[in-house]
């Protein structure tokens, strides 16, 4: 089972978003997001965090305040 919090249809491709509102999010915290990427061949995904900003492999870590500004 692939658990993610939100899936956006972006140009007919799924963009999975998982919210992990804590100070430090590791890749092991994002198992569902990584499984989703493998199963549905997503090129990129988003992890909404408390304050992390960065990119690791195909996961973009974005702080919540920045994510809210994107809307």
PyMOL CGO cylinders between C-alpha atoms (Angstrom):
from pymol import cmd
from pymol.cgo import CYLINDER

trace = [
    CYLINDER, 0.00, 0.00, 0.00, 1.29, 3.46, -0.96, 0.3, 1, 1, 1, 1, 1, 1,
    CYLINDER, 1.29, 3.46, -0.96, 0.11, 6.11, 1.50, 0.3, 1, 1, 1, 1, 1, 1,
    CYLINDER, 0.11, 6.11, 1.50, 0.47, 9.77, 0.52, 0.3, 1, 1, 1, 1, 1, 1,
    CYLINDER, 0.47, 9.77, 0.52, -1.58, 12.72, 1.73, 0.3, 1, 1, 1, 1, 1, 1,
    CYLINDER, -1.58, 12.72, 1.73, -2.38, 14.42, -1.57, 0.3, 1, 1, 1, 1, 1, 1,
    CYLINDER, -2.38, 14.42, -1.57, -2.04, 13.69, -5.29, 0.3, 1, 1, 1, 1, 1, 1,
    CYLINDER, -2.04, 13.69, -5.29, -2.21, 16.51, -7.82, 0.3, 1, 1, 1, 1, 1, 1,
    CYLINDER, -2.21, 16.51, -7.82, -2.73, 15.84, -11.51, 0.3, 1, 1, 1, 1, 1, 1,
    CYLINDER, -2.73, 15.84, -11.51, 0.02, 17.95, -13.07, 0.3, 1, 1, 1, 1, 1, 1,
    CYLINDER, 0.02, 17.95, -13.07, 0.02, 17.82, -16.87, 0.3, 1, 1, 1, 1, 1, 1,
    CYLINDER, 0.02, 17.82, -16.87, -1.55, 14.34, -16.75, 0.3, 1, 1, 1, 1, 1, 1,
    CYLINDER, -1.55, 14.34, -16.75, 1.18, 13.07, -14.40, 0.3, 1, 1, 1, 1, 1, 1,
    CYLINDER, 1.18, 13.07, -14.40, 0.69, 12.41, -10.69, 0.3, 1, 1, 1, 1, 1, 1,
    CYLINDER, 0.69, 12.41, -10.69, 2.47, 14.72, -8.24, 0.3, 1, 1, 1, 1, 1, 1,
    CYLINDER, 2.47, 14.72, -8.24, 2.34, 13.06, -4.80, 0.3, 1, 1, 1, 1, 1, 1,
    CYLINDER, 2.34, 13.06, -4.80, 2.57, 15.24, -1.70, 0.3, 1, 1, 1, 1, 1, 1,
    CYLINDER, 2.57, 15.24, -1.70, 3.18, 13.94, 1.80, 0.3, 1, 1, 1, 1, 1, 1,
    CYLINDER, 3.18, 13.94, 1.80, 2.97, 16.16, 4.89, 0.3, 1, 1, 1, 1, 1, 1,
    CYLINDER, 2.97, 16.16, 4.89, 5.45, 15.46, 7.69, 0.3, 1, 1, 1, 1, 1, 1,
    CYLINDER, 5.45, 15.46, 7.69, 5.23, 18.46, 10.00, 0.3, 1, 1, 1, 1, 1, 1,
    CYLINDER, 5.23, 18.46, 10.00, 8.25, 17.89, 12.20, 0.3, 1, 1, 1, 1, 1, 1,
    CYLINDER, 8.25, 17.89, 12.20, 11.69, 19.36, 12.60, 0.3, 1, 1, 1, 1, 1, 1,
    CYLINDER, 11.69, 19.36, 12.60, 13.69, 16.67, 10.84, 0.3, 1, 1, 1, 1, 1, 1,
    CYLINDER, 13.69, 16.67, 10.84, 12.25, 14.39, 8.17, 0.3, 1, 1, 1, 1, 1, 1,
    CYLINDER, 12.25, 14.39, 8.17, 14.36, 11.49, 6.91, 0.3, 1, 1, 1, 1, 1, 1,
    CYLINDER, 14.36, 11.49, 6.91, 13.93, 9.30, 3.84, 0.3, 1, 1, 1, 1, 1, 1,
    CYLINDER, 13.93, 9.30, 3.84, 12.80, 6.44, 6.07, 0.3, 1, 1, 1, 1, 1, 1,
    CYLINDER, 12.80, 6.44, 6.07, 9.86, 8.66, 7.16, 0.3, 1, 1, 1, 1, 1, 1,
    CYLINDER, 9.86, 8.66, 7.16, 8.77, 8.83, 3.52, 0.3, 1, 1, 1, 1, 1, 1,
    CYLINDER, 8.77, 8.83, 3.52, 8.38, 5.14, 2.69, 0.3, 1, 1, 1, 1, 1, 1,
    CYLINDER, 8.38, 5.14, 2.69, 4.85, 5.60, 1.32, 0.3, 1, 1, 1, 1, 1, 1,
    CYLINDER, 4.85, 5.60, 1.32, 5.94, 8.46, -0.90, 0.3, 1, 1, 1, 1, 1, 1,
    CYLINDER, 5.94, 8.46, -0.90, 8.86, 6.45, -2.26, 0.3, 1, 1, 1, 1, 1, 1,
    CYLINDER, 8.86, 6.45, -2.26, 6.63, 3.43, -2.93, 0.3, 1, 1, 1, 1, 1, 1,
    CYLINDER, 6.63, 3.43, -2.93, 4.18, 5.67, -4.77, 0.3, 1, 1, 1, 1, 1, 1,
    CYLINDER, 4.18, 5.67, -4.77, 6.99, 7.05, -6.94, 0.3, 1, 1, 1, 1, 1, 1,
    CYLINDER, 6.99, 7.05, -6.94, 8.13, 3.53, -7.82, 0.3, 1, 1, 1, 1, 1, 1,
    CYLINDER, 8.13, 3.53, -7.82, 4.63, 2.22, -8.54, 0.3, 1, 1, 1, 1, 1, 1,
    CYLINDER, 4.63, 2.22, -8.54, 3.37, 5.17, -10.60, 0.3, 1, 1, 1, 1, 1, 1,
    CYLINDER, 3.37, 5.17, -10.60, 6.72, 6.25, -12.10, 0.3, 1, 1, 1, 1, 1, 1,
    CYLINDER, 6.72, 6.25, -12.10, 6.54, 9.77, -10.67, 0.3, 1, 1, 1, 1, 1, 1,
    CYLINDER, 6.54, 9.77, -10.67, 9.55, 11.87, -11.59, 0.3, 1, 1, 1, 1, 1, 1,
    CYLINDER, 9.55, 11.87, -11.59, 9.23, 14.21, -8.61, 0.3, 1, 1, 1, 1, 1, 1,
    CYLINDER, 9.23, 14.21, -8.61, 7.34, 14.36, -5.32, 0.3, 1, 1, 1, 1, 1, 1,
    CYLINDER, 7.34, 14.36, -5.32, 6.95, 16.84, -2.49, 0.3, 1, 1, 1, 1, 1, 1,
    CYLINDER, 6.95, 16.84, -2.49, 7.43, 16.39, 1.24, 0.3, 1, 1, 1, 1, 1, 1,
    CYLINDER, 7.43, 16.39, 1.24, 5.96, 19.29, 3.20, 0.3, 1, 1, 1, 1, 1, 1,
    CYLINDER, 5.96, 19.29, 3.20, 8.00, 19.73, 6.38, 0.3, 1, 1, 1, 1, 1, 1,
    CYLINDER, 8.00, 19.73, 6.38, 8.20, 22.07, 9.34, 0.3, 1, 1, 1, 1, 1, 1,
    CYLINDER, 8.20, 22.07, 9.34, 11.40, 23.82, 8.26, 0.3, 1, 1, 1, 1, 1, 1,
    CYLINDER, 11.40, 23.82, 8.26, 13.46, 21.64, 5.88, 0.3, 1, 1, 1, 1, 1, 1,
    CYLINDER, 13.46, 21.64, 5.88, 14.27, 22.91, 2.42, 0.3, 1, 1, 1, 1, 1, 1,
    CYLINDER, 14.27, 22.91, 2.42, 16.18, 20.84, -0.09, 0.3, 1, 1, 1, 1, 1, 1,
    CYLINDER, 16.18, 20.84, -0.09, 16.15, 18.07, -2.65, 0.3, 1, 1, 1, 1, 1, 1,
    CYLINDER, 16.15, 18.07, -2.65, 17.12, 14.42, -2.24, 0.3, 1, 1, 1, 1, 1, 1,
    CYLINDER, 17.12, 14.42, -2.24, 16.83, 12.12, -5.26, 0.3, 1, 1, 1, 1, 1, 1,
    CYLINDER, 16.83, 12.12, -5.26, 13.27, 12.71, -6.56, 0.3, 1, 1, 1, 1, 1, 1,
    CYLINDER, 13.27, 12.71, -6.56, 11.85, 14.24, -3.36, 0.3, 1, 1, 1, 1, 1, 1,
    CYLINDER, 11.85, 14.24, -3.36, 11.64, 17.99, -2.82, 0.3, 1, 1, 1, 1, 1, 1,
    CYLINDER, 11.64, 17.99, -2.82, 11.51, 19.02, 0.84, 0.3, 1, 1, 1, 1, 1, 1,
    CYLINDER, 11.51, 19.02, 0.84, 9.53, 22.25, 1.30, 0.3, 1, 1, 1, 1, 1, 1,
    CYLINDER, 9.53, 22.25, 1.30, 8.70, 24.06, 4.57, 0.3, 1, 1, 1, 1, 1, 1,
    CYLINDER, 8.70, 24.06, 4.57, 4.99, 24.52, 5.18, 0.3, 1, 1, 1, 1, 1, 1,
    CYLINDER, 4.99, 24.52, 5.18, 5.14, 28.32, 5.02, 0.3, 1, 1, 1, 1, 1, 1,
    CYLINDER, 5.14, 28.32, 5.02, 6.71, 28.15, 1.55, 0.3, 1, 1, 1, 1, 1, 1,
    CYLINDER, 6.71, 28.15, 1.55, 4.21, 25.54, 0.35, 0.3, 1, 1, 1, 1, 1, 1,
    CYLINDER, 4.21, 25.54, 0.35, 1.35, 27.81, 1.42, 0.3, 1, 1, 1, 1, 1, 1,
    CYLINDER, 1.35, 27.81, 1.42, 2.80, 30.70, -0.57, 0.3, 1, 1, 1, 1, 1, 1,
    CYLINDER, 2.80, 30.70, -0.57, 2.75, 28.53, -3.72, 0.3, 1, 1, 1, 1, 1, 1,
    CYLINDER, 2.75, 28.53, -3.72, -1.06, 28.30, -3.63, 0.3, 1, 1, 1, 1, 1, 1,
]
cmd.load_cgo(trace, "trace")
